[in-house]
Amino acid sequence: MQSEMTPRTDAPLLEVRDLQTTFDLSKTQSVRAVDGVSFEVNAGETLAIVGESGSGKSVTSLSIMGLLPKDIGRITAGSIKLNGREISKLSDVQMREIRGKEIGMIFQEPMTSLNPVHTVGQQIGEMVIRHEGLSKSKARARAIEMLDLVGIPEPRRRVDNYPHEMSGGMRQRAMIAMALACEPRILIADEPTTALDVTIQAQMLELMADLQKKLGMAIVFITHDLGVVAEVADRVVVMYAAQVVETAGVVDIFRNPRMPYTAGLMNSIPRLGSSIEKQRLKAIPGTVPALTSLPSGCRFNPRCAFATDLCRSAIPPLEEAGDGHMIRCARWRELTLNEREAS
């Protein structure tokens, strides 16, 4: 008989549908930090979730992991299925059996995510003791094996290091080792390269790609760095003000962004051979709206050069544009690529 968490061949590995996550600001006021988000991740692929700070990327990942702050945050609607099993309504005890074993996560800042009073080896070992029932000696051996796998030199010595005794790049590698210790089917990487210099960043991306091939896992890569997205992603989900505004294959999203917000993000990328004297980078005017004061209609309309009264009157649905390309824009059929790039 197939176990509850055995991968199914007829369903995505991870399926998120119409997810809503609400935060209480006070006894009388609450906001939706994730509003109707849907996407799916298939075995072995990398899905990138992109958008400016405040778009809801990290809250989406915390919702999937069941790590929302209990006193103020909760999932209020929607579905999260792992291997076809609904996990959004599981208890804390049930989620603890899934976290680390079925879904691993790399957090944004390893110095604040690692426990400063325990060695790195103890923290990795704790994962395999809990989920695989290994003895302390075997857990230590697994920790050394994982540190070696992620490229930390002298793993037998480093296994007894505390986080503060490691560099930023080594701490990030230790976080990856911890996330992969039980060989999860899916890895959520939340801005894993943000605090790293470009050399270490490149090493981390190469490491994650190698481990993905070796372990056959799927990756949800959350970032605002479009250069990283172009390098690692198979498909891209673009979020803005708590909603998905566009999703497509990585080549399609870079060559033909349909939603003006996505086009604005692409236009802000420096291009090889360009110079400041010839052409300045195009910034998107304004800022992401506060969730407490969202504009009426399309949430991007105050910053959009193409906004009309139609855009300000109703929130556009997320529409299918063919070949898996989804767009949330009332005018996407009218706007040509040249018009969007000229905005």
CORNORSUL-V876060 format. One record per residue. RES is the residue in one letter. D_FIRST is the distance of its C-alpha to the first C-alpha in whole Angstrom. Layout:
res=RES d_first=D_FIRST
res=RES d_first=D_FIRST
This chain:
res=M d_first=0
res=Q d_first=4
res=S d_first=6
res=E d_first=9
res=M d_first=12
res=T d_first=10
res=P d_first=13
res=R d_first=13
res=T d_first=15
res=D d_first=17
res=A d_first=18
res=P d_first=20
res=L d_first=19
res=L d_first=21
res=E d_first=23
res=V d_first=26
res=R d_first=28
res=D d_first=31
res=L d_first=31
res=Q d_first=34
res=T d_first=35
res=T d_first=38
res=F d_first=40
res=D d_first=43
res=L d_first=46
res=S d_first=48
res=K d_first=47
res=T d_first=49
res=Q d_first=47
res=S d_first=44
res=V d_first=43
res=R d_first=40
res=A d_first=39
res=V d_first=36
res=D d_first=37
res=G d_first=35
res=V d_first=33
res=S d_first=30
res=F d_first=29
res=E d_first=26
res=V d_first=25
res=N d_first=23
res=A d_first=21
res=G d_first=24
res=E d_first=27
res=T d_first=30
res=L d_first=31
res=A d_first=34
res=I d_first=35
res=V d_first=39
res=G d_first=42
res=E d_first=45
res=S d_first=45
res=G d_first=44
res=S d_first=42
res=G d_first=39
res=K d_first=37
res=S d_first=36
res=V d_first=35
res=T d_first=33
res=S d_first=31
res=L d_first=32
res=S d_first=30
res=I d_first=27
res=M d_first=27
res=G d_first=28
res=L d_first=31
res=L d_first=34
res=P d_first=36
res=K d_first=36
res=D d_first=39
res=I d_first=40
res=G d_first=37
res=R d_first=34
res=I d_first=32
res=T d_first=33
res=A d_first=31
res=G d_first=29
res=S d_first=25
res=I d_first=23
res=K d_first=20
res=L d_first=18
res=N d_first=15
res=G d_first=15
res=R d_first=15
res=E d_first=19
res=I d_first=21
res=S d_first=24
res=K d_first=24
res=L d_first=22
res=S d_first=25
res=D d_first=26
res=V d_first=24
res=Q d_first=21
res=M d_first=23
res=R d_first=24
res=E d_first=20
res=I d_first=20
res=R d_first=23
res=G d_first=24
res=K d_first=20
res=E d_first=19
res=I d_first=23
res=G d_first=26
res=M d_first=29
res=I d_first=33
res=F d_first=35
res=Q d_first=39
res=E d_first=41
res=P d_first=40
res=M d_first=43
res=T d_first=42
res=S d_first=38
res=L d_first=38
res=N d_first=39
res=P d_first=43
res=V d_first=43
res=H d_first=40
res=T d_first=40
res=V d_first=38
res=G d_first=36
res=Q d_first=35
res=Q d_first=34
res=I d_first=32
res=G d_first=31
res=E d_first=30
res=M d_first=27
res=V d_first=25
res=I d_first=26
res=R d_first=25
res=H d_first=21
res=E d_first=21
res=G d_first=23
res=L d_first=26
res=S d_first=29
res=K d_first=32
res=S d_first=33
res=K d_first=30
res=A d_first=30
res=R d_first=33
res=A d_first=33
res=R d_first=30
res=A d_first=32
res=I d_first=35
res=E d_first=33
res=M d_first=32
res=L d_first=35
res=D d_first=36
res=L d_first=34
res=V d_first=35
res=G d_first=39
res=I d_first=40
res=P d_first=43
res=E d_first=43
res=P d_first=40
res=R d_first=41
res=R d_first=44
res=R d_first=42
res=V d_first=39
res=D d_first=42
res=N d_first=43
res=Y d_first=44
res=P d_first=43
res=H d_first=47
res=E d_first=47
res=M d_first=46
res=S d_first=47
res=G d_first=45
res=G d_first=43
res=M d_first=42
res=R d_first=41
res=Q d_first=39
res=R d_first=37
res=A d_first=36
res=M d_first=35
res=I d_first=33
res=A d_first=32
res=M d_first=31
res=A d_first=29
res=L d_first=27
res=A d_first=27
res=C d_first=23
res=E d_first=22
res=P d_first=21
res=R d_first=20
res=I d_first=23
res=L d_first=26
res=I d_first=29
res=A d_first=32
res=D d_first=35
res=E d_first=38
res=P d_first=38
res=T d_first=41
res=T d_first=43
res=A d_first=45
res=L d_first=46
res=D d_first=48
res=V d_first=48
res=T d_first=48
res=I d_first=45
res=Q d_first=43
res=A d_first=43
res=Q d_first=42
res=M d_first=39
res=L d_first=38
res=E d_first=38
res=L d_first=36
res=M d_first=33
res=A d_first=33
res=D d_first=33
res=L d_first=30
res=Q d_first=28
res=K d_first=28
res=K d_first=27
res=L d_first=24
res=G d_first=23
res=M d_first=23
res=A d_first=25
res=I d_first=28
res=V d_first=29
res=F d_first=33
res=I d_first=35
res=T d_first=39
res=H d_first=43
res=D d_first=43
res=L d_first=43
res=G d_first=44
res=V d_first=41
res=V d_first=39
res=A d_first=41
res=E d_first=40
res=V d_first=36
res=A d_first=35
res=D d_first=33
res=R d_first=33
res=V d_first=35
res=V d_first=35
res=V d_first=39
res=M d_first=39
res=Y d_first=43
res=A d_first=43
res=A d_first=40
res=Q d_first=39
res=V d_first=37
res=V d_first=40
res=E d_first=39
res=T d_first=36
res=A d_first=36
res=G d_first=36
res=V d_first=38
res=V d_first=40
res=D d_first=41
res=I d_first=41
res=F d_first=44
res=R d_first=46
res=N d_first=46
res=P d_first=45
res=R d_first=46
res=M d_first=46
res=P d_first=49
res=Y d_first=48
res=T d_first=45
res=A d_first=48
res=G d_first=50
res=L d_first=48
res=M d_first=48
res=N d_first=52
res=S d_first=52
res=I d_first=51
res=P d_first=54
res=R d_first=54
res=L d_first=55
res=G d_first=59
res=S d_first=60
res=S d_first=62
res=I d_first=63
res=E d_first=67
res=K d_first=65
res=Q d_first=63
res=R d_first=61
res=L d_first=58
res=K d_first=57
res=A d_first=55
res=I d_first=54
res=P d_first=56
res=G d_first=55
res=T d_first=52
res=V d_first=49
res=P d_first=50
res=A d_first=49
res=L d_first=46
res=T d_first=49
res=S d_first=51
res=L d_first=49
res=P d_first=51
res=S d_first=51
res=G d_first=49
res=C d_first=48
res=R d_first=48
res=F d_first=49
res=N d_first=52
res=P d_first=55
res=R d_first=54
res=C d_first=54
res=A d_first=57
res=F d_first=56
res=A d_first=55
res=T d_first=57
res=D d_first=57
res=L d_first=54
res=C d_first=52
res=R d_first=53
res=S d_first=53
res=A d_first=49
res=I d_first=46
res=P d_first=45
res=P d_first=41
res=L d_first=39
res=E d_first=39
res=E d_first=38
res=A d_first=40
res=G d_first=38
res=D d_first=36
res=G d_first=34
res=H d_first=37
res=M d_first=37
res=I d_first=41
res=R d_first=42
res=C d_first=46
res=A d_first=48
res=R d_first=50
res=W d_first=48
res=R d_first=49
res=E d_first=52
res=L d_first=53
res=T d_first=53
res=L d_first=52
res=N d_first=55
res=E d_first=56
res=R d_first=53
res=E d_first=54
res=A d_first=58
res=S d_first=57
